[in-house]
Amino acid sequence: MTDILDPLDAIEKLEPIEDIGGVAQPLLKVNGLTKHFPVRGGPFAPSKTVRAVDDVSFAIAKGETLGIVGESGCGKSTTARLLMHLMPSSSGEIIFDARQVGRQLSLRELRRGMQMVFQDSYASLNPRLTIEESIAFGPKVHGMADAASRVLARELLGKVGLRPENFANRYPHEISGGQRQRVNIARALALSPRLVILDEAVSALDKSVEAQVLNLLVDLKREFGLTYLFISHDLNVVRYISDRVLVMYLGEVVEVGPVDEVWDAPAHPYTRALLAAMPSSDPDHRTQVPPITGDPPNPIDPPKGCRFHPRCPFAEPLCSGATPKLTELNPTGHQAACTMAIPGSGHSRAPAKEVQNDVDET
C-alpha cells in the first residue's frame, strides 16, 4: 500500500526550460494546421467549404502561457480541439515534446501530456458521477488502481481549494459554476499533463470568482511547472495571465508576440481595433483608433488578399492582392501579417506602432 500513501508523487515534475540558440525549447509546435468543413449543396447549389482554421502555425515554449484572442468564429476553439485531436485536421502537423502526434506519439500518450478545460463547466462533467469519481476516472483508464485514483482525486480537490470531505461525494448539480470549474481543473491535472488548454475557462464566471480561478491557475502553474494555452475574448484577462499573445481573424493568425509589446505597440489594424474596443471606466476616455465596422466575412467565401481589408480603415488596393504572411518585426518574436507593418512594402500609411494609441491611458 506504500504506492498510494502520497498520490501526488505520480505527478511528474517537469524539466527546467532549455534554451536553444537563445530561444526557449518549444513544448508544442504547430505547422500549417488547417481545418475545412464541407457544406453540402442542394440540388441546384454546389458544395462549399467552411475554412474554419487556415494554415495556422505557432509554438509554445515550456513553462510559458500563450493567449489566443479574436472575435467569435475566428477559429480559437476549433484550433484547441484540433490540438486535442477531438476532431481530425484537414492538414498540418502537431509536434508535442519533439514527437509528431499520430506518428511518433500515440493519442493515448498525448492525453497524458495534454489536457483541456472547457468553457461549459457543467457539460464537461458526467452528471451521474460524483466529483471524486469524475477526477479519478482518467487515472483509472490509464492504469492507476481504484484506491490510489480516489486518494489522488481528494488530494487534487485540496489543491484547487475545495475541501474533500465537503465536495468529494457531491454531484455536479450540487455545486456552483466556480466550484465546478475548479473540479474540471483538478480533473485535468489528474493525468500529470505538461500542457493544459484553457478554452474560455473563466468567461462564464462572476468577476470575483474569475479572479480566484485565475490566481489558482497562476499558483498551479508555478507549483507543477505547467504550460498553458489560454483562449479568451477578455483582453484584460489575457494580458494578466499570458506571456505571449496570438491574435486570430477569420481562421488565420494576424499577429503574435510578447503580450506587453503587442498591447503597447500593436502592429496589425485588427489588433489595434480589438484593444481600442476594451471597455473603460473613464467616461471621458477616447481613442484615436477607428472602430471596426461591418460584420466578419463569410468563412465559406473569405476575401482575397488580406481577409481583414474589407473592414480595415487603412485598407488600400494592394491589400486585396497577395495574402500577407507573418513577418518578423523585431528580435523579440513580434510578428504581424500586414503590409503596413512591413518596412518598404509601399503602403502609404504609417506603421501601426507609430500611430498614437492611448488604449491604456485610463
GUNU-175329 format. One record per residue (C-alpha): residue number from 1; residue in three letters; z, x negated, y. Coordinates in Angstrom, 2 decimals, padded with zeros to 5 digits. Layout:
<atom NUM; 'ala'; <Z; X; Y>>,
...
//
This chain:
<atom 1; 'met'; <000.00; 000.00; 000.00>>,
<atom 2; 'thr'; <000.04; -003.00; 002.31>>,
<atom 3; 'asp'; <-003.56; -002.29; 003.27>>,
<atom 4; 'ile'; <-002.55; 000.79; 005.21>>,
<atom 5; 'leu'; <000.56; -000.44; 006.97>>,
<atom 6; 'asp'; <-001.44; -001.44; 010.06>>,
<atom 7; 'pro'; <-004.70; 000.54; 010.09>>,
<atom 8; 'leu'; <-005.80; -000.96; 013.41>>,
<atom 9; 'asp'; <-006.32; -004.25; 011.58>>,
<atom 10; 'ala'; <-009.52; -002.59; 010.34>>,
<atom 11; 'ile'; <-010.88; -002.54; 013.88>>,
<atom 12; 'glu'; <-012.99; -005.64; 014.29>>,
<atom 13; 'lys'; <-012.16; -007.95; 017.17>>,
<atom 14; 'leu'; <-015.37; -008.86; 018.94>>,
<atom 15; 'glu'; <-016.65; -012.33; 019.63>>,
<atom 16; 'pro'; <-016.48; -013.61; 023.21>>,
<atom 17; 'ile'; <-019.58; -013.25; 025.34>>,
<atom 18; 'glu'; <-022.00; -016.08; 024.65>>,
<atom 19; 'asp'; <-024.33; -017.48; 027.28>>,
<atom 20; 'ile'; <-027.94; -018.31; 026.56>>,
<atom 21; 'gly'; <-029.57; -020.09; 029.46>>,
<atom 22; 'gly'; <-027.06; -018.62; 031.89>>,
<atom 23; 'val'; <-027.71; -015.06; 030.67>>,
<atom 24; 'ala'; <-025.21; -013.18; 028.50>>,
<atom 25; 'gln'; <-026.45; -012.71; 024.94>>,
<atom 26; 'pro'; <-027.65; -009.09; 024.52>>,
<atom 27; 'leu'; <-025.86; -006.89; 022.03>>,
<atom 28; 'leu'; <-028.58; -004.25; 022.32>>,
<atom 29; 'lys'; <-032.22; -004.88; 023.23>>,
<atom 30; 'val'; <-034.79; -002.10; 023.56>>,
<atom 31; 'asn'; <-038.51; -002.86; 023.74>>,
<atom 32; 'gly'; <-041.13; -000.24; 024.64>>,
<atom 33; 'leu'; <-039.09; 002.75; 023.45>>,
<atom 34; 'thr'; <-041.26; 005.87; 023.56>>,
<atom 35; 'lys'; <-040.79; 009.50; 022.55>>,
<atom 36; 'his'; <-043.57; 012.08; 022.85>>,
<atom 37; 'phe'; <-043.05; 015.68; 021.74>>,
<atom 38; 'pro'; <-046.18; 017.54; 020.59>>,
<atom 39; 'val'; <-046.65; 021.03; 022.03>>,
<atom 40; 'arg'; <-048.77; 023.43; 020.04>>,
<atom 41; 'gly'; <-051.61; 025.06; 021.83>>,
<atom 42; 'gly'; <-052.66; 028.68; 021.49>>,
<atom 43; 'pro'; <-055.91; 029.96; 020.01>>,
<atom 44; 'phe'; <-057.72; 029.12; 023.26>>,
<atom 45; 'ala'; <-055.49; 026.29; 024.54>>,
<atom 46; 'pro'; <-055.48; 022.69; 023.33>>,
<atom 47; 'ser'; <-052.34; 021.00; 022.02>>,
<atom 48; 'lys'; <-050.46; 018.88; 024.53>>,
<atom 49; 'thr'; <-047.75; 016.23; 024.57>>,
<atom 50; 'val'; <-044.48; 016.05; 026.48>>,
<atom 51; 'arg'; <-043.90; 012.42; 027.49>>,
<atom 52; 'ala'; <-040.08; 012.52; 027.43>>,
<atom 53; 'val'; <-039.50; 008.75; 027.24>>,
<atom 54; 'asp'; <-042.33; 006.37; 028.07>>,
<atom 55; 'asp'; <-042.22; 002.64; 027.38>>,
<atom 56; 'val'; <-038.54; 002.10; 028.23>>,
<atom 57; 'ser'; <-037.19; -001.43; 027.87>>,
<atom 58; 'phe'; <-033.74; -002.83; 028.70>>,
<atom 59; 'ala'; <-030.91; -004.94; 027.32>>,
<atom 60; 'ile'; <-027.12; -004.64; 027.30>>,
<atom 61; 'ala'; <-025.00; -007.77; 027.16>>,
<atom 62; 'lys'; <-021.90; -007.99; 025.01>>,
<atom 63; 'gly'; <-018.91; -006.59; 026.84>>,
<atom 64; 'glu'; <-020.75; -005.01; 029.78>>,
<atom 65; 'thr'; <-021.25; -001.41; 030.84>>,
<atom 66; 'leu'; <-024.77; -000.26; 031.65>>,
<atom 67; 'gly'; <-025.03; 003.02; 033.56>>,
<atom 68; 'ile'; <-028.11; 005.24; 033.36>>,
<atom 69; 'val'; <-028.78; 007.71; 036.17>>,
<atom 70; 'gly'; <-031.54; 010.11; 037.12>>,
<atom 71; 'glu'; <-032.39; 013.76; 037.57>>,
<atom 72; 'ser'; <-032.14; 016.29; 034.74>>,
<atom 73; 'gly'; <-035.14; 015.92; 032.48>>,
<atom 74; 'cys'; <-035.74; 012.25; 033.25>>,
<atom 75; 'gly'; <-035.08; 011.19; 029.64>>,
<atom 76; 'lys'; <-031.50; 009.87; 029.79>>,
<atom 77; 'ser'; <-030.10; 011.87; 026.87>>,
<atom 78; 'thr'; <-033.30; 011.53; 024.85>>,
<atom 79; 'thr'; <-033.01; 007.76; 025.18>>,
<atom 80; 'ala'; <-029.42; 007.91; 023.90>>,
<atom 81; 'arg'; <-030.42; 009.99; 020.89>>,
<atom 82; 'leu'; <-033.27; 007.61; 020.09>>,
<atom 83; 'leu'; <-030.85; 004.68; 020.14>>,
<atom 84; 'met'; <-028.60; 006.50; 017.68>>,
<atom 85; 'his'; <-031.61; 007.48; 015.56>>,
<atom 86; 'leu'; <-030.70; 011.15; 015.86>>,
<atom 87; 'met'; <-034.44; 011.67; 016.31>>,
<atom 88; 'pro'; <-037.37; 009.41; 015.40>>,
<atom 89; 'ser'; <-039.10; 007.47; 018.16>>,
<atom 90; 'ser'; <-042.85; 007.57; 018.67>>,
<atom 91; 'ser'; <-042.98; 003.79; 019.13>>,
<atom 92; 'gly'; <-040.91; 000.82; 020.23>>,
<atom 93; 'glu'; <-038.19; -001.27; 018.66>>,
<atom 94; 'ile'; <-034.39; -001.33; 018.87>>,
<atom 95; 'ile'; <-032.63; -004.63; 018.20>>,
<atom 96; 'phe'; <-028.89; -004.41; 017.69>>,
<atom 97; 'asp'; <-026.88; -007.62; 017.38>>,
<atom 98; 'ala'; <-030.09; -009.65; 016.85>>,
<atom 99; 'arg'; <-031.31; -007.41; 013.99>>,
<atom 100; 'gln'; <-034.09; -004.84; 014.24>>,
<atom 101; 'val'; <-032.93; -001.34; 013.36>>,
<atom 102; 'gly'; <-034.77; 000.12; 010.39>>,
<atom 103; 'arg'; <-035.93; -003.24; 009.08>>,
<atom 104; 'gln'; <-033.15; -005.82; 009.17>>,
<atom 105; 'leu'; <-030.39; -003.32; 009.98>>,
<atom 106; 'ser'; <-029.87; -000.11; 007.99>>,
<atom 107; 'leu'; <-028.86; 003.16; 009.63>>,
<atom 108; 'arg'; <-025.53; 003.04; 007.77>>,
<atom 109; 'glu'; <-024.79; -000.34; 009.33>>,
<atom 110; 'leu'; <-025.96; 000.96; 012.71>>,
<atom 111; 'arg'; <-023.49; 003.86; 012.53>>,
<atom 112; 'arg'; <-020.63; 001.41; 012.10>>,
<atom 113; 'gly'; <-021.72; -000.67; 015.06>>,
<atom 114; 'met'; <-022.84; 002.08; 017.45>>,
<atom 115; 'gln'; <-021.14; 005.41; 018.15>>,
<atom 116; 'met'; <-021.73; 008.20; 020.65>>,
<atom 117; 'val'; <-019.56; 010.59; 022.68>>,
<atom 118; 'phe'; <-021.44; 013.75; 023.66>>,
<atom 119; 'gln'; <-021.14; 015.94; 026.73>>,
<atom 120; 'asp'; <-020.01; 019.11; 024.94>>,
<atom 121; 'ser'; <-016.57; 018.23; 023.61>>,
<atom 122; 'tyr'; <-016.20; 021.47; 021.64>>,
<atom 123; 'ala'; <-019.62; 021.48; 019.94>>,
<atom 124; 'ser'; <-019.04; 017.85; 018.91>>,
<atom 125; 'leu'; <-016.11; 018.79; 016.64>>,
<atom 126; 'asn'; <-016.12; 020.78; 013.41>>,
<atom 127; 'pro'; <-014.03; 023.91; 014.18>>,
<atom 128; 'arg'; <-012.86; 024.06; 010.55>>,
<atom 129; 'leu'; <-011.35; 020.57; 010.55>>,
<atom 130; 'thr'; <-008.05; 019.61; 012.12>>,
<atom 131; 'ile'; <-008.03; 016.88; 014.75>>,
<atom 132; 'glu'; <-006.71; 014.38; 012.21>>,
<atom 133; 'glu'; <-009.40; 015.32; 009.68>>,
<atom 134; 'ser'; <-012.18; 015.01; 012.28>>,
<atom 135; 'ile'; <-011.17; 011.48; 013.25>>,
<atom 136; 'ala'; <-010.60; 010.41; 009.63>>,
<atom 137; 'phe'; <-013.93; 011.84; 008.40>>,
<atom 138; 'gly'; <-016.12; 008.88; 009.42>>,
<atom 139; 'pro'; <-013.93; 006.16; 007.91>>,
<atom 140; 'lys'; <-013.71; 008.12; 004.64>>,
<atom 141; 'val'; <-017.51; 008.43; 004.48>>,
<atom 142; 'his'; <-017.71; 004.65; 004.89>>,
<atom 143; 'gly'; <-015.30; 003.98; 002.05>>,
<atom 144; 'met'; <-011.79; 003.96; 003.52>>,
<atom 145; 'ala'; <-009.08; 005.56; 001.37>>,
<atom 146; 'asp'; <-007.94; 009.03; 002.43>>,
<atom 147; 'ala'; <-004.36; 007.97; 003.17>>,
<atom 148; 'ala'; <-005.48; 004.96; 005.21>>,
<atom 149; 'ser'; <-008.02; 007.01; 007.18>>,
<atom 150; 'arg'; <-005.37; 009.58; 008.11>>,
<atom 151; 'val'; <-002.95; 006.90; 009.28>>,
<atom 152; 'leu'; <-005.80; 005.33; 011.30>>,
<atom 153; 'ala'; <-006.56; 008.74; 012.83>>,
<atom 154; 'arg'; <-002.96; 009.11; 014.01>>,
<atom 155; 'glu'; <-002.90; 005.58; 015.40>>,
<atom 156; 'leu'; <-006.10; 006.24; 017.38>>,
<atom 157; 'leu'; <-004.70; 009.51; 018.72>>,
<atom 158; 'gly'; <-001.89; 007.49; 020.21>>,
<atom 159; 'lys'; <-004.40; 005.02; 021.66>>,
<atom 160; 'val'; <-006.19; 007.80; 023.57>>,
<atom 161; 'gly'; <-002.95; 009.24; 024.95>>,
<atom 162; 'leu'; <-002.32; 012.13; 022.53>>,
<atom 163; 'arg'; <000.93; 012.31; 020.57>>,
<atom 164; 'pro'; <000.01; 012.51; 016.86>>,
<atom 165; 'glu'; <002.94; 014.78; 016.00>>,
<atom 166; 'asn'; <001.68; 017.33; 018.52>>,
<atom 167; 'phe'; <-002.08; 017.16; 018.00>>,
<atom 168; 'ala'; <-002.93; 015.86; 014.51>>,
<atom 169; 'asn'; <-002.73; 019.28; 012.81>>,
<atom 170; 'arg'; <-004.28; 021.34; 015.59>>,
<atom 171; 'tyr'; <-007.83; 022.69; 015.61>>,
<atom 172; 'pro'; <-010.39; 022.09; 018.39>>,
<atom 173; 'his'; <-009.98; 025.58; 019.89>>,
<atom 174; 'glu'; <-006.25; 024.99; 020.32>>,
<atom 175; 'ile'; <-006.58; 022.12; 022.82>>,
<atom 176; 'ser'; <-008.11; 021.72; 026.26>>,
<atom 177; 'gly'; <-011.50; 020.22; 027.13>>,
<atom 178; 'gly'; <-009.99; 016.96; 028.34>>,
<atom 179; 'gln'; <-007.91; 016.64; 025.18>>,
<atom 180; 'arg'; <-010.97; 017.38; 023.02>>,
<atom 181; 'gln'; <-012.91; 014.63; 024.78>>,
<atom 182; 'arg'; <-010.06; 012.20; 024.07>>,
<atom 183; 'val'; <-010.33; 013.23; 020.41>>,
<atom 184; 'asn'; <-014.07; 012.54; 020.49>>,
<atom 185; 'ile'; <-013.40; 009.09; 021.92>>,
<atom 186; 'ala'; <-010.85; 008.42; 019.17>>,
<atom 187; 'arg'; <-013.36; 009.61; 016.57>>,
<atom 188; 'ala'; <-016.00; 007.25; 017.99>>,
<atom 189; 'leu'; <-013.56; 004.31; 017.76>>,
<atom 190; 'ala'; <-012.62; 005.09; 014.14>>,
<atom 191; 'leu'; <-015.55; 003.08; 012.74>>,
<atom 192; 'ser'; <-014.82; -000.01; 014.85>>,
<atom 193; 'pro'; <-018.06; 000.18; 016.88>>,
<atom 194; 'arg'; <-019.29; -002.61; 019.11>>,
<atom 195; 'leu'; <-021.30; -000.28; 021.36>>,
<atom 196; 'val'; <-020.26; 003.21; 022.49>>,
<atom 197; 'ile'; <-022.82; 005.53; 024.11>>,
<atom 198; 'leu'; <-021.20; 007.98; 026.54>>,
<atom 199; 'asp'; <-023.63; 010.80; 027.31>>,
<atom 200; 'glu'; <-022.22; 012.76; 030.28>>,
<atom 201; 'ala'; <-018.85; 012.33; 028.61>>,
<atom 202; 'val'; <-016.81; 013.28; 031.71>>,
<atom 203; 'ser'; <-019.18; 015.62; 033.56>>,
<atom 204; 'ala'; <-017.59; 018.83; 032.21>>,
<atom 205; 'leu'; <-014.01; 017.82; 033.05>>,
<atom 206; 'asp'; <-011.85; 018.64; 036.05>>,
<atom 207; 'lys'; <-011.68; 015.81; 038.56>>,
<atom 208; 'ser'; <-008.09; 014.92; 037.76>>,
<atom 209; 'val'; <-008.82; 014.89; 034.01>>,
<atom 210; 'glu'; <-012.06; 012.99; 034.65>>,
<atom 211; 'ala'; <-010.13; 010.22; 036.39>>,
<atom 212; 'gln'; <-007.71; 009.99; 033.45>>,
<atom 213; 'val'; <-010.53; 009.74; 030.90>>,
<atom 214; 'leu'; <-012.39; 007.13; 032.99>>,
<atom 215; 'asn'; <-009.25; 004.98; 033.21>>,
<atom 216; 'leu'; <-008.78; 005.45; 029.47>>,
<atom 217; 'leu'; <-012.33; 004.19; 028.84>>,
<atom 218; 'val'; <-011.70; 001.14; 031.00>>,
<atom 219; 'asp'; <-008.47; 000.36; 029.12>>,
<atom 220; 'leu'; <-010.07; 000.82; 025.70>>,
<atom 221; 'lys'; <-013.00; -001.40; 026.65>>,
<atom 222; 'arg'; <-010.59; -004.16; 027.60>>,
<atom 223; 'glu'; <-008.40; -003.71; 024.50>>,
<atom 224; 'phe'; <-011.14; -003.53; 021.88>>,
<atom 225; 'gly'; <-013.85; -005.59; 023.60>>,
<atom 226; 'leu'; <-016.27; -002.66; 023.70>>,
<atom 227; 'thr'; <-019.73; -002.43; 025.23>>,
<atom 228; 'tyr'; <-020.69; 000.85; 026.93>>,
<atom 229; 'leu'; <-023.92; 002.67; 027.69>>,
<atom 230; 'phe'; <-022.75; 005.22; 030.24>>,
<atom 231; 'ile'; <-025.04; 008.14; 031.13>>,
<atom 232; 'ser'; <-024.12; 010.34; 034.09>>,
<atom 233; 'his'; <-025.51; 012.21; 037.09>>,
<atom 234; 'asp'; <-022.38; 011.45; 039.11>>,
<atom 235; 'leu'; <-023.25; 008.31; 041.07>>,
<atom 236; 'asn'; <-019.65; 007.69; 042.16>>,
<atom 237; 'val'; <-018.52; 007.62; 038.54>>,
<atom 238; 'val'; <-021.39; 005.31; 037.57>>,
<atom 239; 'arg'; <-020.51; 002.84; 040.31>>,
<atom 240; 'tyr'; <-016.84; 002.87; 039.31>>,
<atom 241; 'ile'; <-017.33; 002.11; 035.63>>,
<atom 242; 'ser'; <-020.65; 000.21; 035.39>>,
<atom 243; 'asp'; <-021.56; -003.45; 035.71>>,
<atom 244; 'arg'; <-025.30; -002.74; 035.93>>,
<atom 245; 'val'; <-027.25; 000.44; 036.54>>,
<atom 246; 'leu'; <-030.63; 001.64; 035.27>>,
<atom 247; 'val'; <-032.49; 004.37; 037.18>>,
<atom 248; 'met'; <-034.91; 006.64; 035.29>>,
<atom 249; 'tyr'; <-037.55; 009.01; 036.66>>,
<atom 250; 'leu'; <-039.78; 011.22; 034.51>>,
<atom 251; 'gly'; <-039.29; 009.15; 031.37>>,
<atom 252; 'glu'; <-039.72; 005.73; 032.97>>,
<atom 253; 'val'; <-037.39; 003.03; 034.30>>,
<atom 254; 'val'; <-037.94; 002.62; 038.04>>,
<atom 255; 'glu'; <-035.10; 000.26; 038.91>>,
<atom 256; 'val'; <-032.40; -001.78; 037.20>>,
<atom 257; 'gly'; <-029.89; -004.30; 038.46>>,
<atom 258; 'pro'; <-026.24; -005.09; 039.23>>,
<atom 259; 'val'; <-024.58; -001.89; 040.36>>,
<atom 260; 'asp'; <-023.31; -003.18; 043.73>>,
<atom 261; 'glu'; <-026.68; -004.71; 044.56>>,
<atom 262; 'val'; <-028.57; -001.52; 043.71>>,
<atom 263; 'trp'; <-026.13; 000.53; 045.80>>,
<atom 264; 'asp'; <-026.23; -001.82; 048.78>>,
<atom 265; 'ala'; <-029.94; -002.68; 048.69>>,
<atom 266; 'pro'; <-031.90; -000.11; 046.64>>,
<atom 267; 'ala'; <-035.49; -001.26; 046.21>>,
<atom 268; 'his'; <-037.15; 001.95; 044.96>>,
<atom 269; 'pro'; <-037.55; 005.04; 047.19>>,
<atom 270; 'tyr'; <-036.29; 007.29; 044.40>>,
<atom 271; 'thr'; <-033.08; 005.25; 044.08>>,
<atom 272; 'arg'; <-032.60; 005.38; 047.84>>,
<atom 273; 'ala'; <-033.09; 009.16; 047.82>>,
<atom 274; 'leu'; <-030.56; 009.59; 045.00>>,
<atom 275; 'leu'; <-027.97; 007.56; 046.88>>,
<atom 276; 'ala'; <-028.68; 009.44; 050.10>>,
<atom 277; 'ala'; <-028.06; 012.75; 048.28>>,
<atom 278; 'met'; <-024.50; 011.76; 047.36>>,
<atom 279; 'pro'; <-022.06; 014.26; 048.91>>,
<atom 280; 'ser'; <-019.84; 013.02; 051.71>>,
<atom 281; 'ser'; <-016.51; 014.33; 053.01>>,
<atom 282; 'asp'; <-017.60; 013.36; 056.53>>,
<atom 283; 'pro'; <-019.31; 016.37; 058.21>>,
<atom 284; 'asp'; <-020.95; 014.02; 060.73>>,
<atom 285; 'his'; <-022.36; 011.79; 058.03>>,
<atom 286; 'arg'; <-026.12; 011.50; 058.26>>,
<atom 287; 'thr'; <-028.59; 009.25; 056.54>>,
<atom 288; 'gln'; <-031.91; 007.89; 057.76>>,
<atom 289; 'val'; <-033.36; 008.07; 054.26>>,
<atom 290; 'pro'; <-035.77; 011.03; 053.94>>,
<atom 291; 'pro'; <-034.69; 013.55; 051.28>>,
<atom 292; 'ile'; <-036.69; 014.19; 048.13>>,
<atom 293; 'thr'; <-038.98; 017.19; 048.48>>,
<atom 294; 'gly'; <-040.53; 019.30; 045.75>>,
<atom 295; 'asp'; <-039.77; 019.56; 042.06>>,
<atom 296; 'pro'; <-040.23; 016.86; 039.41>>,
<atom 297; 'pro'; <-043.78; 016.88; 037.97>>,
<atom 298; 'asn'; <-044.53; 018.33; 034.58>>,
<atom 299; 'pro'; <-043.92; 015.67; 031.88>>,
<atom 300; 'ile'; <-046.86; 017.14; 029.96>>,
<atom 301; 'asp'; <-049.21; 016.01; 032.72>>,
<atom 302; 'pro'; <-047.46; 013.28; 034.73>>,
<atom 303; 'pro'; <-049.10; 011.97; 037.92>>,
<atom 304; 'lys'; <-051.39; 008.96; 037.71>>,
<atom 305; 'gly'; <-050.14; 005.68; 039.06>>,
<atom 306; 'cys'; <-046.54; 005.79; 040.26>>,
<atom 307; 'arg'; <-045.03; 009.00; 038.90>>,
<atom 308; 'phe'; <-042.86; 009.39; 041.98>>,
<atom 309; 'his'; <-045.65; 009.17; 044.54>>,
<atom 310; 'pro'; <-046.23; 012.98; 044.96>>,
<atom 311; 'arg'; <-042.61; 013.26; 046.22>>,
<atom 312; 'cys'; <-042.27; 009.85; 047.89>>,
<atom 313; 'pro'; <-042.05; 009.88; 051.72>>,
<atom 314; 'phe'; <-043.57; 006.37; 051.80>>,
<atom 315; 'ala'; <-046.49; 007.01; 049.42>>,
<atom 316; 'glu'; <-049.90; 005.55; 050.23>>,
<atom 317; 'pro'; <-053.27; 005.74; 048.44>>,
<atom 318; 'leu'; <-052.55; 002.61; 046.39>>,
<atom 319; 'cys'; <-049.51; 004.38; 044.83>>,
<atom 320; 'ser'; <-051.78; 006.78; 042.94>>,
<atom 321; 'gly'; <-053.75; 003.91; 041.44>>,
<atom 322; 'ala'; <-052.34; 001.49; 038.90>>,
<atom 323; 'thr'; <-048.89; 002.14; 037.44>>,
<atom 324; 'pro'; <-046.36; -000.32; 038.92>>,
<atom 325; 'lys'; <-044.43; -002.44; 036.46>>,
<atom 326; 'leu'; <-040.83; -003.58; 036.70>>,
<atom 327; 'thr'; <-040.85; -006.72; 038.82>>,
<atom 328; 'glu'; <-038.05; -009.25; 039.25>>,
<atom 329; 'leu'; <-036.82; -009.17; 042.85>>,
<atom 330; 'asn'; <-034.21; -011.93; 042.66>>,
<atom 331; 'pro'; <-032.42; -014.17; 040.12>>,
<atom 332; 'thr'; <-029.59; -011.64; 039.63>>,
<atom 333; 'gly'; <-031.81; -009.46; 037.45>>,
<atom 334; 'his'; <-032.57; -006.80; 040.08>>,
<atom 335; 'gln'; <-035.92; -005.23; 039.14>>,
<atom 336; 'ala'; <-037.95; -002.37; 040.57>>,
<atom 337; 'ala'; <-041.22; -000.64; 039.67>>,
<atom 338; 'cys'; <-042.56; -000.07; 043.18>>,
<atom 339; 'thr'; <-045.30; -001.78; 045.19>>,
<atom 340; 'met'; <-043.24; -001.51; 048.38>>,
<atom 341; 'ala'; <-040.61; -003.75; 046.82>>,
<atom 342; 'ile'; <-043.12; -006.42; 045.81>>,
<atom 343; 'pro'; <-043.95; -009.03; 048.48>>,
<atom 344; 'gly'; <-047.66; -009.39; 049.11>>,
<atom 345; 'ser'; <-048.57; -006.06; 047.48>>,
<atom 346; 'gly'; <-050.47; -004.84; 050.54>>,
<atom 347; 'his'; <-048.09; -001.93; 051.13>>,
<atom 348; 'ser'; <-047.72; -001.23; 054.87>>,
<atom 349; 'arg'; <-044.13; -000.02; 054.53>>,
<atom 350; 'ala'; <-041.24; -002.45; 054.74>>,
<atom 351; 'pro'; <-039.36; -003.15; 051.51>>,
<atom 352; 'ala'; <-036.61; -000.59; 050.88>>,
<atom 353; 'lys'; <-033.82; -003.15; 051.19>>,
<atom 354; 'glu'; <-034.90; -003.86; 054.78>>,
<atom 355; 'val'; <-034.69; -000.21; 055.82>>,
<atom 356; 'gln'; <-031.35; 000.90; 057.26>>,
<atom 357; 'asn'; <-029.26; 002.56; 054.58>>,
<atom 358; 'asp'; <-025.91; 003.98; 055.66>>,
<atom 359; 'val'; <-025.02; 005.79; 052.46>>,
<atom 360; 'asp'; <-021.68; 004.01; 052.15>>,
<atom 361; 'glu'; <-020.73; 004.22; 055.83>>,
<atom 362; 'thr'; <-018.24; 007.03; 055.35>>,
//
